[in-house]
Structure formats: structure tokens, C-alpha cells
Amino acid sequence: MEFEIDTADLEQIQDCLDHFPIIGVTTNPSILKKANTEDFFARMKSIRSLIGPARQLHAQVVSQSIDMQIKEAEVIHEKADPDIYIKVPVTWEGIRTISVLKQKEFHVTATAIYDSMQMYAAIEAGADYAAVYVNRICKMGGDPFKLIEDAAHIIERCHYSTKILAASFSNVSQVIESLHAGAHSVTVSPEILKSTYENANIQKAIDDFQADWQEQFRQDGIF
């Protein structure tokens, strides 16, 4: 079970690093826009500086042709980070790009997965991660959790190395259900990740414990 943070906001990344056991950071063009990123390569370097060499960093190509996607991946490696995971949308062209990048020994995350055939193609092409868009599939009336479950069975039965990365969430319940369905990793916005701890019952339990301690021992803390 792995947790990644889906943001390019440096303050949010640092806050999550300080509090939560995340293994990496995922980005895409929309995430970069939301974070008001002006220099893509500088932002990637800043994120890497924050998270250190051991954690993952994911960034997406934006062109739609195979040749341009491969060139963009090479430039990202050269100018941003040689250890970055290149996110490639699973289109007809993208499947070929994933295969070529894996032959070149790039780390690759297949993304924008909405159905099982996309998932199976990404797995067979050798993607390190395959990102399922959970909430977007739900909004279309589909069942992302069945997709995840079926893919997890294929991966286990046939001994593939691809990990299922669940993404695109609207609430914590979707995150939990994705993990229960067999996702190896989830990438979650800081807002959704923190929402778990906004449960009023948690704070009430803590307040009750503190009040009982103070009543019993006549002091605020242990010291």
C-alpha cells in the first residue's frame, strides 16, 4: 500500500511530507495550472529538492504523437529529473510510447485509464504504474473498483510487475474502496487526505481523554 500526493504546490507538499508517510508526488498539466506553475522544469526540480532522491516524482507528456511524446520524455529527463516517472495517457499512440520508453529504461506511469482494455494494454506494454481515474469513471456510471479488482487478479495470476495507481478522487471513501479492491498505490490531493482528520468524533475523543486526565491527575500533561 502506497500513498502519493497529487499536487504541485510546494507548501502543500512540505506539509504532507511533515505529517504523512507519502512515497511520492504526482503531477499533470491541470495540477500544474492549479498550482500556478510558471516554469515547469524549475517546479520539478523544486519538488525533487523537497521530497529527496528516494521518493517518486511523476510528470506527464503533453503531445499526442509517438515521436513527440518520446522527445518530451527525453527532455524532461534531461532538464528536470533523470529519475522521474513519465506519465503517458493510454491512447493508441500512447501504448507504443510506453513500450518504447520502457525499452529505453524509463520509469513510466500509464495514465487516463477508464476501462479494462486500456489497463491490460498498459500492463502488457510494461508500465510501472497504471493510473485509474476513479471518480471520473464513477461520474460516467462505470465501476472503477471492479476494474481495479480484475486488473489486480491479472497482475497477481500472471506475475506482472505493473502496480495499479488509483487516482481522481472526490472523497476519502473512494480512496479506501480502491485500496480494498486491490490498488497498490493511491495518489490523493492534500485536501482529501486531510479531510479524514476533520471528523468531529476524533476531536471529541481526544478532548474527553484530556479532560479525564486533568480530572484524575490535576495536571495538563504527563510532565
Protein Blocks (a to p, Z undefined) as FASTA:
>chain_A
ZZddddfbfklmmmmmmmpccfbdcddfklmmmnopablklmmmmmmmmnommbccdddd
fbfbfklmmmmmmmmmmmmomkbccdddddfklmmmmmmmmmnopacddehiabfklmmm
mmmnopabdcddfklmmmnopafklmmmmmmmmmmmnopabdcddehifbfklmmmmmmn
opabdcddfklmmmmmmpfklmmmmmmmmmmmmmmnopablZZ
